[in-house]
């Protein structure tokens, strides 16, 4: 079992030992290495100035994806090839992304430019997808303080016409590929007088460690941990990483449900639910940024249990189930009722979330998800709603309504659901349901919105559901024919 971190940086091997493994990547780059092209501004994964490419084994090759270096620790990079803006060019010339930015005057003050270049390089590594919104979505995690977005998008359009070669084809990077595959498959344990980090390769080893160290912090994507470390000085002394447990990497699908392992990140979730849950797909595209989605996990979102979490409303109205693993085996815990208070869960100290099982909708189900936030992309919700209605012949047979941002937990509206069942699917029904929904919640005022604002949203969202469904009805009927 290895006791040190190994990764590659711009094609060169790096070995990290002891306390240094718990340093953020930006501090390592900008401090001892003097690689200051990677900028730090927000220190919470919001602005994208610190964007780098992380190359990890995905299937049969290394896939390079943009991530935020400010909230990544060096121990998370074990078995990874990190490419910074200094390592992007090959030889003396500029990388095609950099040249496109020059040609289209995509840089003004230049401070955010390295992060934007690396985000576009990640988009290029994905093949410059030709969906119309693809370049914009790839840049949602990067804020330009000079508001020079149009030239940046024009640079992306040039890349779409002339996609650059993948980093995997570089002769300099070829020798490291087999080494990375081997490193990433090895268990890692860093043990010091005051710190303990363990990254096992089996679920059984992880459970045994959790039994011995019930106070250990579970790490999958670690996006929340990185923010807490930078903003509040949170520095857990015991960390259990699940990222090397291969059985937790899988997405499995049956005709009735999709199951996501604890290591499945949001980028993988986004692709898996594109066809069976298009409404959820639209919300996932607004979940963080590509940099965050390439790291953060669905299981981590569930484990964090924020009352404004973007995934929990849908999971609740679909009656999702959590697979909890412990020394006693596994148990299936419905997500409804799982949260007993603010970020408190019905979960034993020796249990881990191994998988999330998400039922798929019936053909008669109508599902709508709403997220209200100050910014459309990359923002925390002020209010959210998930509504699932099943009607037959214009009569509502089943109803499920969950709201976020209105209480200490995400809440199901039992009275509203009971009212809807058996009622006609018409405007009057949803007007009355909205008034009942308003009476069921007791939101508070906070920096994102007032109590009255949330009460009005809770009432309006039911009527919005009805009108959205009526507007979509002709298209749905056309699709059936």
C-alpha positions as CSV (number, residue, x, y, z in Angstrom):
1,X,0.0,0.0,0.0
2,X,1.5,3.3,-1.1
3,X,2.0,6.1,1.5
4,X,2.6,9.0,-0.9
5,X,0.8,10.8,-3.7
6,X,2.0,10.5,-7.3
7,X,0.7,12.4,-10.3
8,X,2.0,14.0,-13.4
9,X,2.1,17.8,-14.1
10,X,2.5,18.9,-17.7
11,X,4.1,15.6,-18.5
12,X,6.5,15.5,-15.5
13,X,6.2,13.1,-12.5
14,X,5.6,14.6,-9.1
15,X,5.7,12.9,-5.7
16,X,4.1,14.4,-2.6
17,X,4.5,13.2,0.9
18,X,3.2,13.9,4.4
19,X,1.3,17.1,5.1
20,X,1.9,18.5,1.6
21,X,-0.7,16.0,0.3
22,X,-3.4,18.1,2.0
23,X,-2.4,21.3,0.2
24,X,-4.7,22.7,-2.5
25,X,-3.5,22.4,-6.1
26,X,-3.5,26.2,-6.6
27,X,-1.3,26.7,-3.5
28,X,1.1,24.0,-4.8
29,X,1.3,25.5,-8.3
30,X,1.6,29.1,-7.3
31,X,3.8,28.5,-4.3
32,X,6.8,26.1,-4.6
33,X,6.4,25.7,-8.4
34,X,5.9,29.3,-9.3
35,X,3.4,28.4,-12.0
36,X,1.2,31.5,-11.6
37,X,-0.8,31.2,-14.8
38,X,-3.4,29.4,-12.7
39,X,-5.2,32.3,-10.9
40,X,-7.1,32.4,-7.7
41,X,-10.0,34.8,-7.1
42,X,-13.1,33.3,-5.4
43,X,-11.5,30.2,-3.8
44,X,-14.8,28.3,-4.0
45,X,-15.0,27.1,-7.6
46,X,-17.3,29.9,-8.9
47,X,-15.2,32.1,-11.1
48,X,-13.1,29.6,-13.1
49,X,-9.8,31.6,-13.0
50,X,-8.1,28.5,-11.6
51,X,-9.3,26.1,-14.3
52,X,-6.8,23.3,-15.2
53,X,-7.3,20.0,-17.1
54,X,-7.3,16.8,-15.1
55,X,-6.5,13.7,-17.1
56,X,-7.9,10.5,-15.6
57,X,-8.6,7.0,-17.0
58,X,-12.1,6.8,-18.4
59,X,-12.7,3.5,-20.1
60,X,-9.7,2.7,-22.4
61,X,-7.9,6.1,-22.4
62,X,-7.2,9.2,-20.4
63,X,-9.9,11.8,-20.6
64,X,-8.9,15.4,-20.0
65,X,-11.6,17.5,-18.3
66,X,-11.6,21.0,-16.9
67,X,-11.8,21.3,-13.1
68,X,-11.3,24.0,-10.5
69,X,-7.8,23.8,-8.9
70,X,-8.7,26.0,-6.0
71,X,-10.9,23.3,-4.3
72,X,-8.9,20.3,-5.2
73,X,-6.3,18.8,-2.8
74,X,-3.2,17.1,-3.9
75,X,-4.3,13.8,-2.5
76,X,-7.2,13.9,-4.9
77,X,-4.8,14.1,-7.9
78,X,-3.1,10.8,-7.2
79,X,-3.0,8.9,-10.5
80,X,-3.9,12.0,-12.5
81,X,-2.2,14.0,-15.2
82,X,-2.6,17.7,-14.5
83,X,-2.2,20.2,-17.4
84,X,-2.0,23.9,-16.7
85,X,-1.9,26.8,-19.1
86,X,1.9,26.6,-19.0
87,X,1.8,23.0,-20.3
88,X,-0.9,23.5,-22.9
89,X,1.3,24.6,-25.9
90,X,3.4,22.1,-27.7
91,X,6.8,23.4,-28.7
92,X,7.2,27.1,-29.3
93,X,3.8,27.8,-30.8
94,X,0.5,28.5,-29.1
95,X,-2.1,25.9,-28.6
96,X,-5.0,26.2,-31.1
97,X,-7.3,27.4,-28.3
98,X,-4.8,30.2,-27.4
99,X,-4.4,31.1,-31.0
100,X,-8.1,31.4,-31.5
101,X,-8.4,33.7,-28.5
102,X,-5.6,35.9,-30.0
103,X,-7.2,35.9,-33.4
104,X,-10.6,37.0,-32.1
105,X,-9.3,39.4,-29.4
106,X,-10.8,37.2,-26.7
107,X,-8.6,38.7,-23.9
108,X,-8.9,42.2,-22.4
109,X,-7.3,42.7,-19.0
110,X,-6.1,39.1,-19.2
111,X,-6.6,38.0,-15.6
112,X,-9.3,35.5,-16.3
113,X,-7.9,34.5,-19.7
114,X,-5.9,31.4,-18.6
115,X,-8.9,29.9,-17.0
116,X,-11.0,30.6,-20.0
117,X,-8.4,29.0,-22.3
118,X,-8.3,25.9,-20.2
119,X,-12.1,25.6,-20.1
120,X,-12.2,25.9,-23.9
121,X,-9.3,23.4,-24.1
122,X,-11.5,21.0,-22.1
123,X,-14.4,21.6,-24.5
124,X,-12.0,20.9,-27.4
125,X,-10.9,17.6,-25.7
126,X,-14.5,16.6,-25.7
127,X,-14.6,17.0,-29.5
128,X,-16.1,20.5,-29.7
129,X,-19.7,19.2,-29.5
130,X,-21.8,20.8,-32.2
131,X,-25.0,21.4,-30.1
132,X,-25.8,25.2,-30.5
133,X,-25.5,25.9,-26.8
134,X,-22.4,23.8,-26.3
135,X,-19.7,26.6,-26.3
136,X,-21.8,28.7,-24.0
137,X,-22.3,25.8,-21.5
138,X,-18.6,25.0,-21.6
139,X,-17.9,28.6,-20.4
140,X,-20.6,28.9,-17.7
141,X,-17.9,28.3,-15.0
142,X,-15.8,31.2,-16.1
143,X,-16.5,34.8,-15.2
144,X,-14.9,37.6,-17.4
145,X,-14.6,40.8,-15.4
146,X,-14.3,42.8,-18.6
147,X,-17.5,41.3,-20.0
148,X,-15.7,40.3,-23.2
149,X,-17.8,37.2,-23.9
150,X,-18.6,37.7,-27.6
151,X,-15.0,37.4,-28.8
152,X,-14.5,34.4,-26.6
153,X,-17.6,32.7,-28.2
154,X,-16.2,33.6,-31.6
155,X,-13.0,31.9,-30.7
156,X,-15.0,28.8,-29.7
157,X,-16.7,28.9,-33.1
158,X,-13.3,28.8,-34.8
159,X,-12.4,25.7,-32.8
160,X,-15.6,24.1,-33.8
161,X,-14.6,24.5,-37.4
162,X,-11.0,23.4,-36.8
163,X,-10.9,21.1,-33.7
164,X,-7.4,20.7,-32.3
165,X,-5.8,17.3,-31.7
166,X,-6.3,15.6,-28.4
167,X,-3.6,15.8,-25.7
168,X,-3.7,12.0,-25.8
169,X,-1.9,12.1,-29.2
170,X,1.1,14.0,-27.9
171,X,4.2,12.0,-28.1
172,X,5.5,13.6,-24.9
173,X,2.4,12.4,-22.9
174,X,2.3,8.8,-24.3
175,X,4.8,7.2,-21.8
176,X,2.8,8.4,-18.7
177,X,-0.5,6.7,-19.7
178,X,0.3,3.2,-18.5
179,X,1.9,4.5,-15.4
180,X,-1.2,6.5,-14.5
181,X,-3.4,3.5,-15.0
182,X,-1.3,1.5,-12.5
183,X,-1.1,4.4,-10.0
184,X,-4.8,5.0,-10.0
185,X,-5.5,1.3,-9.2
186,X,-3.3,1.2,-6.1
187,X,-4.7,1.7,-2.6
188,X,-3.3,4.8,-0.8
189,X,-2.8,5.5,2.9
190,X,-1.1,8.5,4.4
191,X,-0.8,8.2,8.1
192,X,0.9,10.7,10.3
193,X,0.8,11.7,14.0
194,X,-2.3,13.9,13.5
195,X,-3.6,13.0,10.1
196,X,-5.0,9.9,8.4
197,X,-6.0,9.6,4.8
198,X,-7.2,6.3,3.3
199,X,-8.2,5.6,-0.3
200,X,-9.1,1.8,-0.5
201,X,-9.9,-0.1,-3.6
202,X,-12.8,-2.2,-2.2
203,X,-16.1,-1.3,-0.5
204,X,-15.3,-3.8,2.3
205,X,-12.1,-2.0,3.1
206,X,-13.9,1.3,3.2
207,X,-16.6,0.0,5.6
208,X,-14.0,-1.6,7.9
209,X,-12.1,1.8,8.0
210,X,-15.4,3.6,8.8
211,X,-16.1,1.2,11.7
212,X,-12.6,2.0,13.1
213,X,-12.9,5.7,12.5
214,X,-16.6,6.8,12.6
215,X,-15.5,10.4,12.7
216,X,-13.7,10.1,9.3
217,X,-15.0,12.5,6.6
218,X,-16.2,10.7,3.4
219,X,-14.6,12.1,0.2
220,X,-15.9,11.5,-3.3
221,X,-15.8,14.7,-5.3
222,X,-14.8,16.9,-2.4
223,X,-16.2,20.2,-3.9
224,X,-17.9,21.1,-0.6
225,X,-14.9,20.2,1.4
226,X,-12.7,22.4,-0.7
227,X,-14.9,25.4,-0.2
228,X,-15.2,24.8,3.6
229,X,-11.4,24.5,3.8
230,X,-10.8,27.8,1.9
231,X,-13.6,29.8,3.5
232,X,-13.9,28.5,7.0
233,X,-10.5,26.8,7.6
234,X,-12.2,23.4,7.9
235,X,-9.4,20.8,8.0
236,X,-10.6,17.3,8.9
237,X,-7.9,15.1,10.4
238,X,-9.4,11.8,9.0
239,X,-10.5,11.4,5.5
240,X,-11.9,8.3,3.7
241,X,-11.9,8.5,-0.1
242,X,-14.2,6.3,-2.1
243,X,-12.8,7.3,-5.5
244,X,-10.7,4.1,-6.1
245,X,-13.6,1.7,-5.4
246,X,-14.4,0.5,-8.9
247,X,-17.8,-1.0,-8.1
248,X,-19.0,2.5,-7.1
249,X,-18.2,3.9,-10.5
250,X,-21.0,2.3,-12.4
251,X,-24.3,3.6,-13.8
252,X,-26.7,0.7,-14.4
253,X,-30.1,1.0,-16.1
254,X,-33.1,-1.3,-16.2
255,X,-36.5,-0.5,-17.8
256,X,-37.7,0.8,-14.4
257,X,-34.8,2.6,-12.9
258,X,-31.3,4.1,-13.2
259,X,-28.7,3.4,-10.4
260,X,-25.8,5.6,-9.8
261,X,-22.7,4.5,-7.9
262,X,-21.3,6.8,-5.2
263,X,-18.4,7.9,-7.5
264,X,-20.6,8.8,-10.5
265,X,-20.0,12.5,-11.2
266,X,-22.6,15.0,-12.4
267,X,-21.2,15.0,-16.0
268,X,-21.9,11.3,-16.1
269,X,-25.4,11.8,-14.6
270,X,-26.1,14.5,-17.1
271,X,-25.5,12.2,-20.0
272,X,-27.3,9.2,-18.4
273,X,-30.6,11.1,-17.8
274,X,-30.6,13.1,-21.1
275,X,-33.1,10.8,-22.8
276,X,-35.2,9.2,-20.0
277,X,-35.4,12.4,-17.8
278,X,-35.1,15.5,-20.1
279,X,-36.6,17.8,-17.4
280,X,-33.9,16.7,-14.9
281,X,-31.3,17.1,-17.7
282,X,-32.1,20.8,-18.0
283,X,-31.6,21.3,-14.2
284,X,-28.3,19.3,-14.2
285,X,-26.9,21.6,-16.9
286,X,-27.4,24.4,-14.4
287,X,-25.9,22.4,-11.6
288,X,-22.6,24.2,-10.9
289,X,-20.3,24.5,-13.9
290,X,-18.6,21.9,-16.1
291,X,-15.6,22.2,-13.8
292,X,-17.8,21.3,-10.8
293,X,-19.8,18.6,-12.6
294,X,-16.6,16.9,-13.6
295,X,-15.8,16.4,-9.9
296,X,-18.9,16.6,-7.8
297,X,-21.2,13.5,-7.4
298,X,-24.9,12.8,-7.0
299,X,-24.2,10.7,-3.9
300,X,-22.3,13.7,-2.4
301,X,-25.2,16.0,-3.1
302,X,-27.5,13.5,-1.2
303,X,-25.0,13.1,1.6
304,X,-24.6,16.8,2.1
305,X,-28.4,17.1,2.3
306,X,-28.7,20.9,1.7
307,X,-32.3,22.1,1.8
308,X,-31.7,23.8,-1.6
309,X,-29.9,20.8,-3.3
310,X,-30.8,20.7,-6.9
311,X,-31.2,16.9,-7.0
312,X,-33.3,16.2,-3.9
313,X,-36.7,17.5,-5.1
314,X,-36.7,15.1,-8.1
315,X,-35.4,12.2,-6.0
316,X,-38.2,12.7,-3.6
317,X,-41.1,12.9,-6.0
318,X,-39.7,9.9,-7.9
319,X,-39.4,8.0,-4.6
320,X,-35.7,7.2,-5.0
321,X,-34.0,4.8,-2.8
322,X,-30.5,5.0,-1.2
323,X,-28.4,1.9,-0.8
324,X,-26.5,2.1,2.5
325,X,-23.6,-0.2,3.1
326,X,-22.3,-1.2,6.5
327,X,-20.7,-4.2,8.3
328,X,-24.2,-5.6,8.5
329,X,-24.6,-5.7,4.7
330,X,-26.7,-3.3,2.7
331,X,-30.1,-1.8,3.3
332,X,-32.4,0.1,1.0
333,X,-33.6,3.4,2.6
334,X,-36.3,5.5,0.8
335,X,-35.1,9.0,0.5
336,X,-38.4,10.4,1.7
337,X,-38.0,10.7,5.4
338,X,-34.2,10.3,5.2
339,X,-33.6,13.9,6.4
340,X,-34.5,14.5,10.1
341,X,-33.3,18.1,10.3
342,X,-30.9,20.5,8.8
343,X,-28.3,18.2,7.2
344,X,-29.2,15.5,9.6
345,X,-29.8,12.0,8.2
346,X,-31.3,8.7,9.3
347,X,-28.0,7.0,8.9
348,X,-25.7,5.1,11.3
349,X,-22.1,6.2,11.9
350,X,-20.8,3.1,10.2
351,X,-22.9,3.4,7.1
352,X,-21.9,4.7,3.6
353,X,-24.1,5.7,0.7
354,X,-23.1,3.2,-1.9
355,X,-25.7,3.8,-4.6
356,X,-28.7,6.0,-5.5
357,X,-31.5,4.2,-7.2
358,X,-33.7,6.5,-9.3
359,X,-37.0,5.1,-10.6
360,X,-37.9,6.1,-14.2
361,X,-41.2,7.9,-14.9
362,X,-44.2,6.1,-16.3
363,X,-45.4,7.2,-19.7
364,X,-48.4,8.8,-18.0
365,X,-46.3,10.9,-15.7
366,X,-46.0,14.6,-16.2
367,X,-42.8,16.0,-14.5
368,X,-41.7,19.6,-14.1
369,X,-38.7,20.9,-12.3
370,X,-38.3,24.6,-11.4
371,X,-35.2,26.4,-10.1
372,X,-35.3,30.1,-9.1
373,X,-32.0,31.8,-8.7
374,X,-30.4,35.2,-9.2
375,X,-28.2,33.9,-12.1
376,X,-29.4,31.3,-14.5
377,X,-26.2,29.3,-14.5
378,X,-23.8,28.5,-11.6
379,X,-25.9,29.8,-8.8
380,X,-27.5,28.5,-5.6
381,X,-31.3,28.2,-5.7
382,X,-33.5,30.6,-3.9
383,X,-36.4,28.2,-4.4
384,X,-37.0,25.0,-6.2
385,X,-39.9,22.7,-7.0
386,X,-40.3,19.2,-8.3
387,X,-43.9,18.2,-9.4
388,X,-44.9,14.8,-10.7
389,X,-48.6,14.3,-11.8
390,X,-50.1,11.1,-13.3
391,X,-53.5,11.6,-14.8
392,X,-55.8,9.3,-16.7
393,X,-58.6,10.7,-18.8
394,X,-58.2,14.2,-17.3
395,X,-58.3,12.9,-13.7
396,X,-55.3,13.1,-11.4
397,X,-54.4,9.6,-10.2
398,X,-51.1,10.3,-8.4
399,X,-49.4,13.5,-7.3
400,X,-46.1,14.3,-5.7
401,X,-44.8,17.8,-4.9
402,X,-41.5,18.6,-3.3
403,X,-40.1,22.1,-2.5
404,X,-36.6,23.3,-1.8
405,X,-35.5,26.4,-0.1
406,X,-38.6,26.7,2.2
407,X,-37.5,24.8,5.3
408,X,-34.6,23.1,7.0
409,X,-35.0,20.2,4.7
410,X,-36.5,19.5,1.3
411,X,-40.2,18.9,2.0
412,X,-43.0,16.9,0.4
413,X,-46.3,18.7,0.5
414,X,-48.6,16.0,1.9
415,X,-51.8,18.1,2.0
416,X,-51.3,19.5,-1.5
417,X,-50.7,16.0,-2.8
418,X,-53.8,14.6,-1.1
419,X,-55.9,17.5,-2.5
420,X,-54.8,16.8,-6.1
421,X,-55.5,13.1,-6.1
422,X,-58.9,12.4,-7.8
423,X,-59.3,16.0,-9.0
424,X,-59.8,17.2,-12.6
425,X,-56.6,18.2,-14.4
426,X,-57.7,21.8,-14.9
427,X,-56.7,25.4,-14.0
428,X,-59.0,25.6,-11.1
429,X,-57.5,22.5,-9.4
430,X,-54.0,23.9,-9.6
431,X,-55.0,27.3,-8.4
432,X,-56.5,25.7,-5.3
433,X,-53.5,23.4,-4.9
434,X,-51.2,26.5,-5.0
435,X,-53.1,28.1,-2.1
436,X,-52.8,24.8,-0.1
437,X,-49.1,24.6,-0.9
438,X,-48.6,28.1,0.4
439,X,-50.3,27.2,3.7
440,X,-48.1,24.1,4.2
441,X,-44.7,25.8,4.4
442,X,-43.0,28.2,6.8
443,X,-40.1,29.7,5.0
444,X,-37.7,32.3,6.4
445,X,-36.1,35.5,5.1
446,X,-32.5,35.2,4.1
447,X,-30.0,36.9,1.7
448,X,-31.5,35.1,-1.3
449,X,-35.1,36.0,-0.8
450,X,-37.8,37.0,1.5
451,X,-40.4,34.7,3.2
452,X,-43.2,36.3,1.2
453,X,-41.4,35.8,-2.0
454,X,-41.0,32.1,-1.3
455,X,-44.6,31.8,-0.3
456,X,-45.7,33.4,-3.5
457,X,-43.4,31.1,-5.5
458,X,-44.9,28.0,-3.8
459,X,-48.4,29.1,-4.8
460,X,-47.5,30.1,-8.3
461,X,-45.4,27.1,-9.2
462,X,-48.5,24.8,-9.2
463,X,-50.3,27.0,-11.7
464,X,-47.1,27.3,-13.7
465,X,-47.0,23.5,-13.9
466,X,-50.6,23.4,-15.4
467,X,-49.9,26.1,-18.0
468,X,-46.6,24.6,-19.0
469,X,-48.3,21.2,-19.5
470,X,-51.1,22.8,-21.5
471,X,-48.5,24.5,-23.7
472,X,-46.6,21.3,-24.3
473,X,-49.7,19.2,-24.9
474,X,-49.9,19.7,-28.7
475,X,-46.2,18.8,-29.1
476,X,-46.7,15.7,-27.0
477,X,-49.7,14.6,-29.0
478,X,-47.8,15.2,-32.3
479,X,-44.9,13.1,-30.9
480,X,-47.2,10.2,-30.2
481,X,-48.5,10.2,-33.8
